[in-house]
Every structure is written in C-alpha cells, then in structure tokens.
Amino acid sequence: MIDLDGTMVNTLGDFAEALNRMLAELQLPAVAPQAIENMVGKGSEHLIRSVLTHAGAQNIDEIYPQAWQRYEHHYLAINGQFADVYPGVLEGLEQLKAMGLRMACLTNKPLSFALPLLAAKGLDGFFDCVFGGDSFPRKKPDPMPLVETCKALGSTPARTLMVGDSSNDAQAAHAAGCPVVLVSYGYNHGQPITAVEAIAHLDSMAQLVA
C-alpha cells in the first residue's frame, strides 16, 4: 500500500495553484506554498478549512461549500501540471512489480483527483487497486482504509507493507497491524519524519527492495 501525495508525487505546486485560485475568487489573500505544505495529508476538507483559517476567512462553515466547489473546479483543471514524480519512485515501483507483488495506491486525496494524477504521471499501471479519501467512511490516520485495502489485495495486515511520508500513514499502519516504511522527503505537518516510528526511513523508494 503506497501513499500518493508526498510519497510518490510532489503535489505542493498543484495544491498552491488551486487553493490560491480559490482564495482569489473568495476575495481572500493568497497563502504561501510553505504554509500550505504543513496542512497537507489529512484530506481535502481539512486542507481547505486550514487554508481558509490561515487566510483570515470569517464564517468558514458558511463559505466552505463554495470554497470546496471552486477548489475542486480549479484542481481538476490543473491536476498534475504543477506536480512532479519524486526521484526513485518509478525505479521502486518497477522493482516491486518485478517481484510479483500486488500493490494498491492508498491516499487521502479524493479518488476523482487521484486517478487522473496517477494516469498523468504514468503511475496508474502499477496498481491493482486505488483508494482515495472518499473510498471509505473514514480516512487515514484511522486504520479502516488500510484494513479494507488489505482485504482488496487478498492479504493480511501483518503481511502488507504501508509506504508513506507522514505520521498519518504511520498511525494508521500501527493501528491496523501493518508494518510501515516512511520516506524522508514528503509532508509531515512540519514535524521531522525520523521522530515517527517505522521499520525504516528511506530517502528514495528505490531503496525499498534493498
């Protein structure tokens, strides 16, 4: 099970572009990508609400439906244009596929965002299944998405590796009973990833098999 944002693809540019287009339409000030980076990883609703708060929005519950609609519009329009696959990801995926392992992409990103992004970056052919933040009733760090993904892969949690970039991924994996490996370069809410318990912290997905 492999996370998407911050693990396989650096999508910060996409987030910043779509969110700042949304903010401009709401007549709110732009937010710097560095601030947005610390808000990524807990799903789109959390991201939008955090950005609205940071931009000084009032009555967030009232404007959220409009904000979500405009964010979705802009994100789908630019999905992948300001994003890059991290070095080592393709090599890592090719190694895993060559071993005959079944793989799932498991992200908190809405499925309607995740599927086109994987296709645009040439990553979609590696995965037996793809699940987004709206595929199950609960998102990571809840263990439910991992438990359900293990079922879809025909595996047990103890024999299914989670690869991610944040404490969300690790917390979900620990609760589900899955081993977890974390990459060092992603988004971890502004906290050092090496402080998060995992069986390994890797600088590249190409190191997974080794």
Buried (B, 14 or more C-beta within 10 A) or exposed (E): BBBBBBBBBBBBBBBBBBBBBBBEBBEBEEBEBEBBBBBBBBBBBBBBBBBBEBBEBEEBEEBBEEBBEBBBEBBEEBBBEBBEBBEBBBBBBEBBBEEEBBBBBBBBBBBEBBBBBBEBBEBBEBBEBBBBBBBBEEBBBBBBBBBBBBEBBEBEBEEBBBBBBBBBBBBBBBBBBBBBBBBEBBBBBEEEBEEBEBEEBBEBBBBBEE
